[in-house]
């Protein structure tokens, strides 16, 4: 496991063969984990004439106290780290041109506050072509290796992708690879994972 100056540079890629990893372990302290979505704008090869893809990062969350919600750019639901839901989305990259992509932070200082968090990606604008987007979501915990989930095996008619599910089973947080393409919006992601929220149409 490669380390430089106390920073862990190892990467674990979740795949169909290795779909899950323990993110927090007993006796191990975590801080604010960074979650990054990066993708191509779609302007290469055959897709140069297409409009840039606007791929959004977001999550559904369910807290241990029963609180539920969504963190996403749509509706300006950027969240906060200072109080519930202890999740914050930094901003909105509308084209994929920003080399930093989109970044969300999840405060795992007290993992017992969370029941589950479903990280998703959503094509807000542009032709739903996940192969052209070539997206990858990377989790950067403050302890342990970073965790990479590639948005491969695309279903190009689908507009949403449930990427990874973080669950608290009472022994720390486990992250599970989902890469579940859903032909619909956040409402349909909710239905697929039985989140049980009420949805209203809105825009950025």
C-alpha positions as CSV (number, residue, x, y, z in Angstrom):
1,X,0.0,0.0,0.0
2,X,1.7,3.1,-1.2
3,X,1.9,6.1,1.0
4,X,3.6,9.5,0.6
5,X,3.8,12.0,3.5
6,X,1.0,10.2,5.4
7,X,-1.4,10.4,2.5
8,X,-2.7,7.0,1.3
9,X,-2.4,6.7,-2.5
10,X,-3.8,3.2,-2.9
11,X,-6.9,2.8,-4.9
12,X,-9.6,0.0,-4.7
13,X,-11.7,-0.3,-7.8
14,X,-15.1,-1.8,-7.0
15,X,-16.2,-4.2,-9.7
16,X,-18.7,-7.0,-10.3
17,X,-16.1,-9.4,-8.9
18,X,-15.3,-7.2,-5.9
19,X,-18.5,-5.2,-5.3
20,X,-18.1,-3.9,-1.7
21,X,-15.6,-2.7,0.9
22,X,-15.7,-1.7,4.5
23,X,-15.2,2.1,4.5
24,X,-15.0,2.5,8.3
25,X,-13.7,-0.2,10.6
26,X,-14.1,-0.6,14.4
27,X,-11.5,1.6,16.2
28,X,-10.8,3.6,13.0
29,X,-11.7,7.3,12.9
30,X,-12.8,8.9,9.7
31,X,-13.3,12.6,8.9
32,X,-15.0,14.3,6.0
33,X,-14.9,12.1,3.0
34,X,-14.7,13.6,-0.5
35,X,-16.7,12.1,-3.3
36,X,-15.8,13.2,-6.8
37,X,-17.6,12.7,-10.2
38,X,-15.5,13.2,-13.3
39,X,-16.5,12.7,-16.9
40,X,-15.8,13.7,-20.5
41,X,-17.9,16.4,-22.1
42,X,-18.7,14.1,-24.9
43,X,-17.0,16.3,-27.5
44,X,-14.7,13.8,-29.1
45,X,-14.9,11.6,-32.2
46,X,-18.5,11.1,-33.4
47,X,-19.8,13.2,-30.5
48,X,-18.0,16.4,-31.4
49,X,-21.1,17.9,-32.9
50,X,-23.3,16.9,-30.0
51,X,-24.2,19.2,-27.1
52,X,-22.0,18.8,-24.1
53,X,-23.4,16.3,-21.5
54,X,-24.4,17.9,-18.2
55,X,-23.8,15.1,-15.7
56,X,-24.8,15.8,-12.1
57,X,-23.6,14.2,-8.9
58,X,-26.1,13.8,-6.0
59,X,-27.3,11.4,-3.3
60,X,-30.3,10.2,-1.5
61,X,-29.7,9.9,2.3
62,X,-31.5,8.3,5.2
63,X,-30.2,9.2,8.7
64,X,-30.4,7.0,11.8
65,X,-33.1,9.3,13.2
66,X,-35.3,8.7,10.2
67,X,-34.6,11.9,8.4
68,X,-34.6,11.5,4.6
69,X,-33.7,13.8,1.7
70,X,-31.7,14.5,-1.4
71,X,-28.5,16.5,-2.0
72,X,-28.2,17.7,-5.6
73,X,-27.9,20.9,-7.7
74,X,-31.5,20.7,-8.9
75,X,-33.6,22.8,-6.6
76,X,-30.3,24.1,-5.0
77,X,-30.4,21.3,-2.5
78,X,-26.6,21.6,-1.8
79,X,-26.9,20.4,1.8
80,X,-24.6,21.3,4.7
81,X,-21.8,19.8,6.8
82,X,-22.5,21.8,9.9
83,X,-25.9,20.1,10.7
84,X,-28.1,17.3,9.2
85,X,-27.7,15.8,6.7
86,X,-23.9,16.2,7.2
87,X,-23.5,16.1,3.4
88,X,-22.6,19.0,1.1
89,X,-22.3,19.3,-2.7
90,X,-19.8,21.9,-3.7
91,X,-21.3,23.2,-7.0
92,X,-22.4,22.3,-10.5
93,X,-20.2,21.6,-13.5
94,X,-22.5,22.1,-16.4
95,X,-20.2,20.8,-19.2
96,X,-17.6,18.4,-17.9
97,X,-15.0,20.9,-18.9
98,X,-13.9,21.5,-15.2
99,X,-11.0,19.1,-14.6
100,X,-12.1,18.8,-11.0
101,X,-15.6,17.6,-12.0
102,X,-18.2,17.7,-9.2
103,X,-17.4,17.1,-5.6
104,X,-19.6,16.2,-2.6
105,X,-18.4,15.9,1.0
106,X,-19.8,13.4,3.6
107,X,-18.9,13.9,7.2
108,X,-18.1,10.4,8.6
109,X,-16.8,11.7,11.9
110,X,-19.9,10.1,13.5
111,X,-20.9,7.2,11.2
112,X,-23.6,6.2,13.5
113,X,-25.7,9.2,12.3
114,X,-26.2,7.6,9.0
115,X,-28.4,4.7,8.0
116,X,-27.7,4.7,4.2
117,X,-26.6,7.1,1.5
118,X,-27.1,6.3,-2.2
119,X,-24.7,8.2,-4.5
120,X,-26.1,8.7,-8.0
121,X,-25.3,10.4,-11.3
122,X,-27.9,12.0,-13.5
123,X,-27.7,13.3,-17.1
124,X,-29.5,16.6,-16.7
125,X,-28.9,17.8,-20.2
126,X,-27.6,16.3,-23.4
127,X,-28.1,13.0,-25.1
128,X,-28.1,10.1,-22.6
129,X,-24.9,8.5,-23.7
130,X,-22.9,7.1,-20.8
131,X,-20.3,5.5,-23.0
132,X,-19.4,9.0,-24.3
133,X,-19.5,10.5,-20.8
134,X,-16.9,7.9,-19.5
135,X,-17.8,8.7,-16.0
136,X,-16.0,7.7,-12.8
137,X,-16.9,8.3,-9.1
138,X,-14.1,8.3,-6.6
139,X,-14.4,8.3,-2.8
140,X,-11.6,9.8,-0.8
141,X,-11.9,8.7,2.8
142,X,-9.6,10.3,5.3
143,X,-8.3,6.8,6.4
144,X,-7.7,3.9,4.1
145,X,-7.5,3.6,0.3
146,X,-9.6,5.7,-2.1
147,X,-12.5,3.8,-3.7
148,X,-13.2,4.0,-7.4
149,X,-16.5,3.1,-9.2
150,X,-16.5,3.3,-13.0
151,X,-19.8,3.9,-14.7
152,X,-19.2,1.1,-17.1
153,X,-21.8,-1.4,-18.6
154,X,-23.8,1.6,-19.8
155,X,-27.5,1.6,-20.7
156,X,-27.6,4.6,-23.0
157,X,-31.3,5.2,-23.0
158,X,-31.2,5.6,-19.2
159,X,-30.8,9.1,-17.7
160,X,-29.9,8.1,-14.2
161,X,-27.3,5.8,-12.6
162,X,-27.3,4.6,-9.0
163,X,-23.5,4.5,-8.5
164,X,-22.8,3.3,-4.9
165,X,-24.7,2.6,-1.7
166,X,-23.2,3.4,1.7
167,X,-24.9,1.4,4.5
168,X,-24.4,1.4,8.3
169,X,-24.9,-2.1,9.6
170,X,-23.8,-1.2,13.2
171,X,-20.2,-2.1,12.5
172,X,-19.1,0.9,10.5
173,X,-19.9,2.0,6.9
174,X,-19.9,-0.4,4.0
175,X,-19.8,0.9,0.4
176,X,-21.4,-1.3,-2.3
177,X,-21.0,-0.9,-6.0
178,X,-24.4,-0.5,-7.7
179,X,-23.9,1.0,-11.2
180,X,-27.6,0.5,-11.7
181,X,-28.9,2.4,-14.7
182,X,-32.4,3.6,-14.3
183,X,-34.6,5.0,-17.1
184,X,-36.0,7.9,-15.2
185,X,-35.4,10.7,-12.8
186,X,-34.5,10.9,-9.1
187,X,-38.1,9.8,-8.4
188,X,-37.5,6.6,-10.2
189,X,-34.2,6.0,-8.3
190,X,-36.2,6.5,-5.1
191,X,-38.7,3.9,-6.2
192,X,-36.1,1.4,-7.2
193,X,-34.4,1.6,-3.8
194,X,-37.7,2.1,-1.8
195,X,-36.6,5.4,-0.2
196,X,-40.2,6.6,0.2
197,X,-40.0,10.3,-0.4
198,X,-42.4,12.7,-2.1
199,X,-41.1,14.5,-5.2
200,X,-41.9,17.7,-7.0
201,X,-40.7,19.0,-10.3
202,X,-38.0,21.7,-10.2
203,X,-35.0,23.0,-12.2
204,X,-31.5,24.3,-11.5
